[in-house]
Amino acid sequence: MKSLKEMTVLVTGGSRGIGAAIARRFAAESMNIVIHYMQSHEAANETARSCMRMGSEVMTVAADLRSKEQILRMREKLEARGMLPDILVNNAGIAHYGMLSDVTEDEWDDVMSVNLKGMFLSTQMFMPSMISQRYGRIINVSSIWGMSGASCEVLYSTTKGGMNAFTKALAKELAPSGVTVNAVAPGAVDTVMLDNLDASEKQALESEIPLGRFAQPDEIASLVYFLSLPESSYITGQIISPNGGWLT
């Protein structure tokens, strides 16, 4: 088995927020980092520069995860650089807020395509190399709402619930090959996804959380990192929710 510093991690949606924090956490161990993004070119480059300053070899790659052809081209680029991932973090996703009665068919299809189809296509594309080497880690970044559901977030909750089911099923499928599959389902995290809330709404939300605060992206990244270690080899098929005691 490779040493940690020889391993490569691919973080989808790695340009900012939780994804960027995850990339930096792996870079702190001088691992090889692939930062995927769709449109945030400069943000991806800034995250890449911060990872390189920590001594990592870093590659940025753009792709629309709704397109199998674009993911195939991404895989070809990674393979040409010798950077097929030992660890895949399916972090890319989009949020949606609104009553179900107002959701359009196009909105439904778009969120489903990014959050579920993108995860499916990325996993299908990169898991064969993990299977062949009989080692790999797949970590899906889900949400507390995939476990409990949220009013006015039916569409988003549905995609994250699907991600959790995908995680549990694939874990059983890949276990004989030495590849673990887990999901991290955060509660409220201090990222741009909370920007739709004003100050009073954020304060009210924090008051519902027993720890009395939002999570920081670095805290989520640390859990993703742990699930990627060889020491986590007996953890698979789990939905682990760092949520400050909000949901127990």
Secondary structure, 3 states (H helix, E strand, C coil): CCCHHHCEEEECCCCCHHHHHHHHHHHCCCCEEEEEECCCHHHHHHHHHHHHCCCCCEEEEECCCCCHHHHHHHHHHHHHCCCCCCEEEECCCCCCCCCHHHCCHHHHHHHHHHHHHHHHHHHHHHHHHHHHHCCEEEEEECCCHHHHCCCCCHHHHHHHHHHHHHHHHHHHHHHHHCEEEEEECCCCECCHHHCCCCHHHHHHHHHHCCCCCCECHHHHHHHHHHHHCHHHCCCCCCEECCCCCCCC
